[in-house]
Amino acid sequence: MTPTHTPPQTRLERGTAAMAAIDGEAGENVIASLAGIAPDFATYLLEFPFGDIYSRPDLSLRDREIATIAALCAMGTARPQLEVHIEAGMNVGLTRVEITEILMQMSIYAGFPAALNGFAAAKAVFARREDQGIYPPSCGSITGDENREFCCLLSQFNGRKWRYNVTHHRRHRV
């Protein structure tokens, strides 16, 4: 038998796949918002941050989102991007408690105003996810292929047991 050769993905293909796994709809909205004004920039965004950096193997997507949330919070000037990455962090396994701790840590190094702005962004994301019935996993971190297939048992929520399906980012009653 002759082994089949799979051609390597292009930067754009890698980036598109990574962005979909990390940012989901929020990332698609960013790319769509650039279509009428800077479509080339959308391509650069997919190729470099997602195709080159996020796709590197030495840090998990979860760890990369921790760093990104911290950096955007510390900047204090990037609330829309911070909200996208808080959402992305939850998509790759960060919990509300972990995100809150990241923002609290930033109060030491970036100051209380930056942390307070970060909490406002997190509160908005948490509220949107609740309104949509989307909840973060509460039982540890997940990365890579596990992110697509993992389903964990949530502790009691409103007196009922729920499962969180990471593939669809939805909770359902057990």
C-alpha positions as CSV (number, residue, x, y, z in Angstrom):
1,M,0.0,0.0,0.0
2,T,1.2,3.5,-0.8
3,P,0.6,6.0,1.9
4,T,-1.4,9.0,0.9
5,H,0.1,12.4,1.2
6,T,-2.0,15.2,2.7
7,P,-0.7,18.6,1.6
8,P,0.1,20.9,4.5
9,Q,-2.6,23.5,5.3
10,T,-2.0,27.0,4.2
11,R,-1.6,29.8,6.8
12,L,-5.1,30.9,5.9
13,E,-6.7,27.5,6.2
14,R,-4.9,26.9,9.6
15,G,-5.9,30.4,10.7
16,T,-9.6,30.0,9.7
17,A,-9.8,26.6,11.5
18,A,-8.1,28.0,14.6
19,M,-10.3,31.1,14.7
20,A,-13.5,29.1,14.4
21,A,-12.4,26.8,17.2
22,I,-11.3,29.6,19.5
23,D,-13.6,32.6,18.8
24,G,-16.5,31.0,17.1
25,E,-19.2,33.4,16.0
26,A,-17.5,36.4,17.6
27,G,-14.5,35.8,15.4
28,E,-16.6,35.4,12.3
29,N,-18.3,38.8,13.2
30,V,-14.9,40.5,13.4
31,I,-13.9,39.1,10.0
32,A,-17.3,40.0,8.5
33,S,-16.9,43.6,9.8
34,L,-13.7,44.0,7.8
35,A,-15.2,42.8,4.5
36,G,-16.4,46.2,3.3
37,I,-13.5,48.2,4.6
38,A,-10.3,46.1,4.8
39,P,-10.7,42.5,3.5
40,D,-6.9,42.2,3.2
41,F,-6.6,43.0,6.9
42,A,-9.1,40.2,7.6
43,T,-6.8,37.8,5.7
44,Y,-3.8,39.0,7.7
45,L,-5.7,38.5,10.9
46,L,-6.5,35.0,10.0
47,E,-3.0,34.2,8.7
48,F,-0.7,35.7,11.3
49,P,-2.4,35.6,14.8
50,F,-4.4,32.4,14.1
51,G,-2.5,30.6,11.4
52,D,1.0,31.2,12.7
53,I,0.8,32.0,16.5
54,Y,-2.3,30.4,17.9
55,S,-1.5,27.2,15.9
56,R,1.9,26.7,17.5
57,P,2.1,23.6,19.6
58,D,3.9,24.7,22.7
59,L,1.1,26.4,24.5
60,S,-2.5,25.2,24.8
61,L,-5.3,27.4,23.5
62,R,-6.4,27.8,27.1
63,D,-3.0,29.2,28.1
64,R,-2.9,31.5,25.1
65,E,-6.3,32.9,26.0
66,I,-5.2,33.5,29.6
67,A,-2.3,35.6,28.2
68,T,-4.5,37.4,25.7
69,I,-7.1,38.3,28.3
70,A,-4.4,39.6,30.6
71,A,-2.8,41.7,27.9
72,L,-6.0,43.2,26.6
73,C,-7.2,44.0,30.2
74,A,-3.8,45.6,30.9
75,M,-4.1,47.7,27.8
76,G,-7.3,49.2,29.0
77,T,-8.2,50.4,25.5
78,A,-9.4,47.3,23.8
79,R,-12.8,46.4,25.4
80,P,-14.4,44.9,22.2
81,Q,-11.3,42.7,21.7
82,L,-11.3,41.8,25.4
83,E,-14.9,40.7,25.2
84,V,-14.1,38.5,22.2
85,H,-11.3,36.9,24.1
86,I,-13.2,36.4,27.3
87,E,-15.7,34.6,25.2
88,A,-12.9,32.7,23.5
89,G,-11.4,31.8,26.8
90,M,-14.7,30.3,27.9
91,N,-14.9,28.4,24.6
92,V,-11.5,26.7,25.3
93,G,-12.3,25.9,28.9
94,L,-11.8,28.9,31.2
95,T,-14.4,29.3,33.9
96,R,-15.9,32.5,35.2
97,V,-13.8,32.1,38.4
98,E,-10.6,31.8,36.4
99,I,-11.4,34.8,34.3
100,T,-12.2,36.8,37.4
101,E,-8.9,35.8,38.9
102,I,-7.0,36.8,35.7
103,L,-8.7,40.2,35.9
104,M,-7.9,40.6,39.6
105,Q,-4.3,39.7,39.0
106,M,-4.2,42.6,36.4
107,S,-5.2,45.1,39.2
108,I,-1.6,44.7,40.6
109,Y,0.2,45.2,37.3
110,A,-2.1,47.3,35.2
111,G,-4.0,49.2,38.0
112,F,-7.5,49.2,39.4
113,P,-9.1,51.1,36.5
114,A,-7.9,48.5,34.0
115,A,-9.1,45.7,36.2
116,L,-12.5,47.5,36.7
117,N,-12.8,47.9,32.9
118,G,-12.0,44.2,32.5
119,F,-14.7,43.3,35.0
120,A,-17.2,45.4,33.0
121,A,-16.3,43.5,29.9
122,A,-16.5,40.1,31.6
123,K,-19.9,41.0,33.1
124,A,-21.2,41.8,29.7
125,V,-19.9,38.5,28.2
126,F,-21.3,36.5,31.2
127,A,-24.7,38.1,30.8
128,R,-24.8,37.5,27.0
129,R,-23.9,33.9,27.5
130,E,-26.6,33.4,30.2
131,D,-29.2,35.1,27.9
132,Q,-28.2,32.6,25.2
133,G,-28.2,29.6,27.5
134,I,-24.4,29.2,27.1
135,Y,-22.4,28.4,30.2
136,P,-18.7,27.8,30.7
137,P,-17.4,24.4,31.8
138,S,-16.9,24.2,35.5
139,C,-14.7,21.1,35.8
140,G,-11.2,22.0,34.7
141,S,-9.4,22.8,31.5
142,I,-9.9,21.3,28.0
143,T,-7.8,21.8,25.0
144,G,-7.4,20.6,21.4
145,D,-9.6,17.8,20.1
146,E,-11.0,17.4,23.6
147,N,-12.6,20.8,23.2
148,R,-14.8,19.5,20.4
149,E,-15.8,16.2,22.1
150,F,-15.7,17.0,25.8
151,C,-18.9,17.0,27.8
152,C,-18.7,17.5,31.6
153,L,-21.1,17.2,34.4
154,L,-21.9,20.6,35.9
155,S,-22.4,20.8,39.6
156,Q,-25.9,21.6,40.7
157,F,-27.3,24.6,38.8
158,N,-30.6,26.0,40.0
159,G,-31.2,22.7,41.9
160,R,-30.8,20.5,38.8
161,K,-28.0,18.7,37.2
162,W,-26.8,19.9,33.9
163,R,-24.3,18.8,31.3
164,Y,-22.2,21.3,29.3
165,N,-21.6,20.3,25.7
166,V,-18.4,22.1,24.6
167,T,-19.0,21.3,20.9
168,H,-22.2,23.3,20.9
169,H,-21.5,25.5,23.9
170,R,-24.9,24.7,25.3
171,R,-26.0,23.3,28.6
172,H,-28.7,20.6,28.8
173,R,-30.6,19.0,31.6
174,V,-29.4,15.5,32.7
